[in-house]
Each structure stands twice: as structure tokens, then as C-alpha cells.
Amino acid sequence: MTILPLVFSLGTRLARRPGKRRNPMLFQRPKRVAILRTALELFANRGYQRTSIAEIARCSGVTLDTFYKYFGSKEHLARVMYEDVERERDCYLDVLPPADASLQEQFLLLWCRMADFAVQYPDAMQYLETYHEGPAVPLILTELVELLTRARIAKDQPPLVLSAIVWGAFLQLFKLHRRGDCPFSEDLVRSSGQCCLDAISRPRPASRLPAVEGRMTILRPKRI
């Protein structure tokens, strides 16, 4: 059972990396999951400070005694929810790319997958973005940037730094999408992913233009 509806049902049909298995939920108890789902929606839309334990329990359809059976406090709930949502996000992103995909293509596929998660589960992304200890850069993103660095495609900087730049840019785009200022579209997602890839990539050698005598120009000297 999952906090995010449909994530696991979708994920079971996705190819996973060889040798890696999805981490199971720590507790597969309906009331616990109901509390987490309700709190996720309330925290994402109303904020952590403006949401009370009594309201979470009431909207979840459980008693206060049931709430405290699973969570010692609102802070405990927030920390557990962050860990569970982050784990499910990483499972969602961890999809095996096509065998013939280049590292650059794998980066763009991962970027699109990140955008897909944000569109499918905006409350989860909003909570990860606003949680006071996070959000942490997805491990799969850091691993892929490290491969780009080893292949001398990415700039000669620590992979953690480059992946943080990419993840920070993505979070800012998500904020614009969430506010409705710049909704995600297929073209926007792909072009912004290419911009981030270009930003962390080594500059390509500039091709020199051949010297041409008497070359025409559109610029005219200013007359005094």
C-alpha cells in the first residue's frame, strides 16, 4: 500500500534496473496510509503550521487515539511522510532506459520522468519542496551526472554540485507550473531539460569562420 495513489500500480509495469528492488513500505496498514495521504494533501495545500492533528484525524476518518498509535507527534508524522514520499519518488524515477540510449538521451528521459511525477503527484512534489530538511537530490540523478562527468561530457565539477544545479532548476520550474505561470507542456519540458543539460556540459569547440576579404556586413559606422 502506498501514500501516492496509483504509483505502485504504475510502477509494477515499469522495467527496473537489474539487481535493484523496490523498497517495500515499512507498514502496510490502511489507517496509517489514510493518515499519511490526508496529511500530505493538507500540508501541501494549507501548509504545515496551519494544519492541526485534530484536523488530520478528522479528515482521515480516524480517532486521535488511532493517530497517536502510529505517530507520536505532528513532527514525527511529517518526517515519516517525507521519507516515504521521497522513497516512492525515487522508485518512480528509477526506470531502465533503452539499451541504445546515449548518456545525454538518458538525462533527457530522466528529466521528462521527473516532470511526469510532478504533474501526476503535485501534492507530493509540493511537500518535498517545502519540507524543512529537503528536498534531497534524487540519487539516480546524481549517479547519471557522475557518468556524464566520467565520460567528459559534463563539466569538471563535483557531480553533487552539478546535480544540485539541475534539481534546483527543476524545482523552480515546478513552482512556476504549480502557480500556473508556466504550465508544463511537452515542448517546454524537453527544451528546459536540454537547457539544463547544456548548462552542465563542457563547452563545444567553437568553429572558426573562414576569413573572407571584403565580406559584406549589415552594420554601418555611425556618422558624426
C-alpha positions in Angstrom: 0.0 0.0 0.0 1.3 3.4 -0.9 0.8 7.0 0.1 0.5 8.1 -3.5 -2.5 6.6 -5.3 -1.6 4.5 -8.4 2.2 4.9 -8.1 2.8 1.3 -7.3 0.2 0.0 -9.8 2.0 2.0 -12.5 5.4 1.1 -11.2 4.8 -2.7 -11.4 4.6 -2.4 -15.2 7.9 -0.4 -15.4 11.3 -2.0 -16.1 13.7 -1.6 -13.2 17.4 -1.5 -13.0 18.9 -5.0 -12.9 19.9 -6.0 -9.3 17.7 -3.3 -7.7 14.4 -4.0 -6.0 11.8 -1.5 -4.8 11.9 -0.9 -1.1 8.6 -2.0 0.5 6.6 0.3 2.6 7.5 0.0 6.3 3.9 -0.5 7.3 1.1 -1.7 5.1 -1.8 -0.6 7.3 -4.8 1.1 5.7 -5.4 3.6 8.6 -1.7 4.6 8.6 -1.8 5.2 4.9 -5.1 7.1 5.2 -3.5 9.4 7.7 -0.4 10.0 5.6 -2.4 10.7 2.4 -4.7 13.2 4.2 -1.7 14.9 5.8 0.1 15.1 2.5 -2.8 16.9 0.9 -3.3 19.3 3.8 0.3 20.1 4.2 0.8 20.7 0.5 -2.3 22.9 0.1 -2.6 24.6 3.5 0.9 24.4 5.0 2.4 22.5 7.9 1.8 25.2 10.5 -1.9 25.8 9.6 -2.8 22.1 9.8 -3.6 20.5 13.2 -3.5 16.9 14.3 -7.2 17.0 15.1 -8.0 18.1 11.5 -5.8 15.4 10.1 -7.5 12.8 12.2 -11.0 14.1 11.3 -10.3 14.2 7.6 -8.7 10.7 7.7 -11.7 9.3 9.4 -9.8 8.1 12.4 -9.7 8.9 16.1 -7.0 10.8 17.9 -6.1 7.6 19.7 -5.5 5.9 16.3 -3.4 8.8 15.1 -1.1 8.5 18.2 -0.9 4.8 17.7 1.1 5.4 14.6 2.7 8.8 15.1 3.9 10.4 18.3 3.5 13.9 17.1 2.9 16.1 14.0 6.7 16.4 13.6 7.0 12.6 13.6 4.3 12.3 11.0 6.0 15.0 8.8 9.3 13.2 9.0 7.9 9.8 8.2 5.8 11.1 5.4 8.9 12.8 3.8 10.9 9.6 3.9 8.0 7.6 2.4 7.2 10.1 -0.3 10.9 10.5 -1.2 11.3 6.8 -1.5 8.3 6.5 -3.7 9.5 9.3 -5.9 12.8 7.6 -6.4 11.1 4.3 -7.3 9.0 6.2 -9.9 12.1 7.7 -11.4 14.2 4.5 -11.4 13.2 3.2 -14.9 15.5 1.3 -17.1 16.3 3.4 -20.3 16.5 1.9 -23.8 19.7 -0.1 -24.2 20.9 2.1 -27.1 20.2 5.4 -25.4 23.2 7.7 -25.0 24.0 9.4 -21.7 22.6 12.6 -23.0 19.4 10.9 -24.0 19.2 9.1 -20.6 19.4 12.6 -19.0 16.6 13.9 -21.0 14.5 10.8 -20.3 15.1 11.2 -16.6 14.2 14.9 -16.8 10.9 14.0 -18.5 10.2 11.4 -15.9 10.8 14.0 -13.1 8.3 16.3 -14.8 5.8 13.4 -15.2 6.0 12.7 -11.5 5.4 16.4 -10.7 2.4 16.5 -12.9 0.9 13.3 -11.7 1.6 14.0 -8.0 1.8 17.7 -7.4 1.0 17.5 -3.7 3.9 15.1 -3.2 6.3 17.4 -5.1 5.0 20.4 -3.2 5.6 18.7 0.1 9.1 17.5 -0.8 9.9 21.1 -1.9 8.6 22.8 1.3 9.8 20.3 3.9 12.4 22.0 6.1 15.1 19.3 5.6 14.7 18.8 1.9 14.2 18.1 -0.8 17.2 15.8 -1.4 18.5 15.4 -4.9 17.3 12.1 -6.3 20.1 9.5 -6.2 19.5 8.4 -9.7 20.1 11.9 -11.0 23.4 12.2 -9.1 24.5 8.8 -10.5 23.7 9.8 -14.0 25.5 13.1 -13.7 28.5 11.2 -12.4 28.5 9.1 -15.5 28.3 12.2 -17.6 31.3 13.6 -15.7 33.4 10.4 -16.2 32.6 10.4 -19.9 33.9 14.0 -20.0 30.5 15.2 -21.2 29.7 17.2 -18.0 31.9 20.0 -16.7 34.8 19.2 -14.4 32.9 19.9 -11.2 31.7 17.5 -8.4 28.7 15.5 -9.6 26.9 16.6 -6.4 27.2 20.2 -7.4 26.1 19.7 -10.9 23.1 17.5 -9.9 22.1 20.1 -7.3 22.1 22.8 -10.1 19.8 20.6 -12.2 17.5 19.7 -9.3 17.3 23.3 -8.2 16.3 24.4 -11.7 13.7 21.8 -11.9 12.2 22.8 -8.5 11.9 26.4 -9.8 10.2 25.3 -12.9 7.8 23.2 -10.8 6.9 26.3 -8.8 6.1 28.2 -12.0 4.0 25.2 -13.1 2.2 25.0 -9.7 1.3 28.7 -9.7 0.0 28.5 -13.3 2.6 31.0 -14.6 4.3 28.5 -16.9 2.4 25.2 -17.1 4.3 22.1 -18.2 4.0 21.1 -21.8 5.9 18.5 -23.8 7.8 21.1 -25.7 8.6 23.1 -22.5 9.8 20.1 -20.6 12.0 18.9 -23.4 13.5 22.3 -24.1 14.1 23.1 -20.5 15.8 19.7 -20.0 18.1 20.4 -22.9 18.9 23.8 -21.4 19.9 22.1 -18.1 22.0 19.5 -20.0 23.7 22.3 -21.9 24.4 24.2 -18.7 26.3 21.4 -17.0 28.0 20.2 -20.2 31.5 21.1 -21.3 31.6 23.8 -24.0 31.9 22.5 -27.5 34.9 23.8 -29.5 33.8 26.8 -31.5 34.2 26.5 -35.2 36.1 29.4 -36.7 34.6 31.2 -39.6 36.8 31.4 -42.6 38.3 34.8 -43.3 36.7 36.5 -46.3 38.1 39.7 -47.7 35.5 42.3 -48.5 32.8 40.5 -46.5 29.5 42.4 -46.5 28.1 43.4 -43.2 24.7 44.8 -42.0 26.5 47.1 -39.5 27.2 50.7 -40.6 29.5 53.1 -38.9 27.8 55.8 -37.0 28.0 59.2 -38.8 29.2 62.1 -36.7 
